[in-house]
Amino acid sequence: MVGLKVNENGVLKMRKLLISTMCLIPVITFAGSEPTASPFPGAKNGINIWSIEKINASMNKEMKLKSYKTLDIKEYNETNTTDESVNSLLQIPNIAAKETRQYDYDPNLLDTHLRSSISKIRLSFKFSGIPGIARENVLGFAAGGGYTHEKGWDGVIEFVRIPNLGICSFSTYSIVKVIVPKENIQYLVNNKISDKEIAGNKMTGFLYRVEWFTDTRNYSFECANKKLKKENLKEMVKISNQIDRSLGL
């Protein structure tokens, strides 16, 4: 966890402004972030649909966005910014058993290490795991987002192994606002504002991601794989729709 803060109401939150590598979603402000943290004055809570021109007017040179139409025609976005994420996901099977044994019965409700069961994490919302995953392929669960003493964590991450797709994670968190470039909007997951992407390189591997939003939550399904298989995204979109339906949203 980075930048934790406990406010006067006993709410533990991440003070974090996430600048995403996704073409669709440049900015997510998580619940508990400082109001002054956003470089986008005038953005309301919930989903904000802005033009790329309007977004870029508030961003520095290194973070300028492009429309999908102006990107190079490629099967993936070549970058090394995903290396850490790819390596971290691929290492999960090597550490999961040891970590869950060590922390399964840790009474610290604020701990964010891996647990073997979702029942071992106090959540403020209902979540029963990614549907259709065999028990032996579930690697663990970790708390995330913000923690309220009266309710529990508002976010969670599940790590799984999925044949053909690789080592995957599903995460969801409460959010305050999100800025969406109208030129790049897709509706991949149950008609919600969504995006999909493959990013990485042939040396380290590739991060496949499907991401979607409601006004109050962010959902992300990611898989790390050493191989480039564009067709994997189709299966991930299918699984993302199943996850979304299972959450009853």
C-alpha positions as CSV (number, residue, x, y, z in Angstrom):
1,M,0.0,0.0,0.0
2,V,1.3,3.5,-0.8
3,G,0.4,6.7,0.9
4,L,-2.0,5.5,3.6
5,K,-3.9,8.0,5.6
6,V,-6.4,7.7,8.5
7,N,-8.8,10.5,8.7
8,E,-10.8,11.8,11.6
9,N,-13.6,9.3,10.9
10,G,-11.3,6.4,11.2
11,V,-11.1,5.7,7.5
12,L,-7.9,4.3,6.0
13,K,-7.5,5.4,2.4
14,M,-4.9,5.4,-0.3
15,R,-3.9,9.0,-1.2
16,K,-3.2,8.2,-4.8
17,L,-3.8,9.6,-8.2
18,L,-3.3,6.8,-10.8
19,I,-2.1,7.8,-14.2
20,S,-2.9,4.7,-16.3
21,T,-0.9,3.4,-19.3
22,M,-4.2,2.7,-21.0
23,C,-5.2,4.8,-24.0
24,L,-8.8,5.0,-22.7
25,I,-8.3,5.9,-19.1
26,P,-5.7,8.5,-18.3
27,V,-6.8,9.4,-14.8
28,I,-8.6,7.7,-12.0
29,T,-9.0,9.4,-8.6
30,F,-9.4,6.8,-5.9
31,A,-11.7,7.3,-2.9
32,G,-9.8,9.2,-0.2
33,S,-7.5,11.1,-2.6
34,E,-6.9,14.7,-1.9
35,P,-9.3,16.9,-3.9
36,T,-6.4,19.1,-5.1
37,A,-4.5,16.1,-6.5
38,S,-6.3,16.0,-9.8
39,P,-4.7,18.0,-12.7
40,F,-8.2,18.2,-14.3
41,P,-10.1,21.1,-12.7
42,G,-13.8,21.0,-13.3
43,A,-14.1,17.2,-13.5
44,K,-17.1,16.0,-11.6
45,N,-17.4,12.8,-9.5
46,G,-18.2,9.8,-11.6
47,I,-17.3,9.3,-15.3
48,N,-16.3,12.4,-17.2
49,I,-16.2,12.1,-21.0
50,W,-13.8,14.6,-22.5
51,S,-12.1,15.1,-25.8
52,I,-8.5,14.2,-26.1
53,E,-7.8,17.8,-27.0
54,K,-9.3,18.9,-23.7
55,I,-7.5,16.3,-21.7
56,N,-4.1,17.0,-23.3
57,A,-4.5,20.7,-22.5
58,S,-4.2,19.7,-18.8
59,M,-1.4,17.2,-19.2
60,N,2.4,17.5,-19.5
61,K,4.2,16.6,-22.7
62,E,5.2,13.1,-21.6
63,M,1.6,12.1,-20.9
64,K,-0.1,13.4,-24.0
65,L,-2.8,11.0,-25.3
66,K,-3.5,9.8,-28.9
67,S,-6.6,8.6,-30.5
68,Y,-6.6,4.9,-31.5
69,K,-6.8,6.1,-35.1
70,T,-3.4,7.8,-34.8
71,L,-1.6,5.0,-33.1
72,D,0.7,2.7,-35.1
73,I,-1.2,-0.3,-36.5
74,K,0.3,-3.0,-34.4
75,E,-0.9,-6.1,-32.5
76,Y,0.3,-4.5,-29.2
77,N,1.7,-1.3,-27.7
78,E,5.5,-1.8,-27.5
79,T,6.7,-0.6,-24.1
80,N,8.8,-1.6,-21.1
81,T,6.6,0.3,-18.7
82,T,4.7,-2.9,-18.1
83,D,7.8,-5.0,-17.2
84,E,7.3,-4.7,-13.5
85,S,3.6,-5.7,-13.7
86,V,4.4,-8.7,-16.0
87,N,7.2,-9.9,-13.7
88,S,5.1,-9.5,-10.6
89,L,2.2,-11.5,-11.9
90,L,4.4,-14.2,-13.3
91,Q,6.0,-14.6,-9.8
92,I,2.7,-15.0,-8.0
93,P,2.7,-18.8,-8.3
94,N,6.1,-18.9,-6.7
95,I,5.2,-17.0,-3.6
96,A,1.4,-17.6,-3.1
97,A,1.6,-20.9,-1.1
98,K,4.2,-19.6,1.4
99,E,2.5,-16.2,1.8
100,T,-1.0,-17.6,2.3
101,R,0.3,-20.0,5.0
102,Q,2.1,-17.1,6.7
103,Y,-0.8,-14.6,6.7
104,D,-4.0,-16.6,6.5
105,Y,-4.6,-16.3,10.3
106,D,-3.0,-12.9,10.8
107,P,-5.5,-11.0,12.9
108,N,-4.4,-7.6,11.5
109,L,-7.4,-6.4,9.5
110,L,-5.2,-3.8,7.7
111,D,-2.8,-6.4,6.3
112,T,-2.7,-6.6,2.5
113,H,-0.7,-9.8,2.0
114,L,-2.1,-12.8,0.1
115,R,-4.9,-14.9,1.8
116,S,-6.1,-18.2,0.5
117,S,-9.8,-17.4,0.8
118,I,-11.9,-14.3,0.3
119,S,-13.6,-15.1,3.6
120,K,-10.3,-14.1,5.3
121,I,-10.6,-10.5,4.2
122,R,-13.1,-8.1,5.6
123,L,-14.8,-6.4,2.6
124,S,-17.4,-3.7,2.5
125,F,-19.1,-5.2,-0.6
126,K,-20.0,-8.7,-1.8
127,F,-17.4,-10.6,-3.8
128,S,-17.2,-14.4,-4.3
129,G,-14.3,-14.6,-6.7
130,I,-13.9,-15.0,-10.5
131,P,-16.6,-17.4,-11.7
132,G,-15.6,-20.7,-13.3
133,I,-12.1,-20.9,-12.0
134,A,-11.0,-24.3,-10.6
135,R,-10.0,-24.2,-6.9
136,E,-6.5,-25.4,-7.7
137,N,-6.0,-22.4,-10.1
138,V,-6.9,-19.8,-7.4
139,L,-3.6,-18.4,-6.1
140,G,-4.9,-16.0,-3.5
141,F,-6.7,-12.8,-2.6
142,A,-5.4,-9.5,-1.3
143,A,-7.2,-6.5,0.2
144,G,-6.9,-3.2,-1.6
145,G,-8.4,0.3,-2.0
146,G,-9.4,1.9,1.3
147,Y,-10.4,0.5,4.7
148,T,-13.3,1.8,6.8
149,H,-13.3,0.4,10.4
150,E,-17.1,0.0,10.4
151,K,-17.3,-1.6,7.0
152,G,-14.0,-3.1,5.8
153,W,-12.0,-2.8,2.6
154,D,-13.6,-1.3,-0.5
155,G,-11.2,-3.1,-2.9
156,V,-9.9,-6.6,-3.5
157,I,-7.5,-8.4,-5.9
158,E,-7.8,-12.0,-6.9
159,F,-4.9,-13.9,-8.5
160,V,-5.5,-16.9,-10.6
161,R,-3.9,-19.2,-13.2
162,I,-5.9,-19.6,-16.4
163,P,-4.7,-22.1,-19.0
164,N,-3.6,-20.3,-22.2
165,L,-4.1,-16.8,-20.8
166,G,-1.3,-17.0,-18.2
167,I,-1.2,-15.6,-14.6
168,C,-4.1,-13.3,-14.2
169,S,-5.6,-10.8,-11.6
170,F,-9.0,-9.3,-11.2
171,S,-9.2,-6.1,-9.1
172,T,-11.9,-3.7,-8.2
173,Y,-11.8,-0.5,-6.1
174,S,-14.0,2.4,-5.2
175,I,-13.2,5.6,-7.1
176,V,-14.2,9.2,-7.1
177,K,-13.8,10.2,-10.7
178,V,-12.5,9.1,-14.0
179,I,-11.7,11.0,-17.2
180,V,-12.5,9.2,-20.4
181,P,-11.4,10.3,-23.9
182,K,-14.5,10.3,-26.0
183,E,-12.6,9.3,-29.2
184,N,-11.5,6.0,-27.7
185,I,-14.7,4.9,-25.8
186,Q,-15.7,1.2,-26.2
187,Y,-18.5,-0.8,-24.6
188,L,-17.0,-4.2,-24.2
189,V,-18.3,-5.3,-20.8
190,N,-22.1,-5.4,-20.5
191,N,-22.4,-2.1,-22.2
192,K,-20.3,-0.3,-19.7
193,I,-17.5,2.1,-20.7
194,S,-14.5,-0.2,-21.2
195,D,-11.1,-0.7,-22.8
196,K,-8.8,-3.5,-23.8
197,E,-5.1,-3.5,-24.6
198,I,-2.0,-5.6,-25.0
199,A,1.2,-3.8,-24.0
200,G,4.8,-5.0,-23.4
201,N,7.7,-6.5,-25.3
202,K,9.1,-9.7,-26.6
203,M,11.9,-9.7,-24.1
204,T,9.9,-9.5,-20.8
205,G,6.4,-10.5,-21.9
206,F,3.0,-8.9,-22.4
207,L,0.3,-7.5,-20.1
208,Y,-3.2,-8.1,-21.4
209,R,-5.8,-5.9,-19.9
210,V,-9.6,-5.4,-20.0
211,E,-10.8,-2.5,-17.8
212,W,-14.3,-1.1,-17.2
213,F,-16.1,1.4,-15.0
214,T,-19.2,2.4,-13.2
215,D,-19.6,5.9,-11.6
216,T,-18.2,4.6,-8.4
217,R,-16.0,1.6,-9.2
218,N,-13.0,0.6,-11.3
219,Y,-12.7,-3.0,-12.5
220,S,-9.6,-4.5,-14.2
221,F,-8.8,-8.0,-15.5
222,E,-5.2,-8.5,-16.4
223,C,-3.1,-11.4,-17.6
224,A,0.7,-11.7,-18.0
225,N,2.0,-14.0,-20.6
226,K,5.4,-14.4,-22.2
227,K,3.8,-15.0,-25.6
228,L,1.9,-12.6,-27.8
229,K,-1.6,-14.0,-28.6
230,K,-4.0,-11.3,-29.7
231,E,-6.9,-13.7,-29.6
232,N,-6.4,-13.9,-25.8
233,L,-8.2,-10.6,-25.4
234,K,-11.4,-12.1,-26.8
235,E,-11.4,-14.7,-24.1
236,M,-10.6,-12.0,-21.5
237,V,-13.5,-9.9,-22.6
238,K,-15.8,-13.0,-22.3
239,I,-14.5,-13.6,-18.8
240,S,-14.8,-9.9,-17.8
241,N,-18.5,-10.0,-18.8
242,Q,-19.0,-13.1,-16.6
243,I,-17.2,-11.4,-13.7
244,D,-19.3,-8.3,-14.1
245,R,-22.6,-10.3,-14.2
246,S,-21.5,-12.2,-11.1
247,L,-21.1,-8.9,-9.2
248,G,-24.8,-8.1,-9.9
249,L,-24.1,-4.7,-11.2
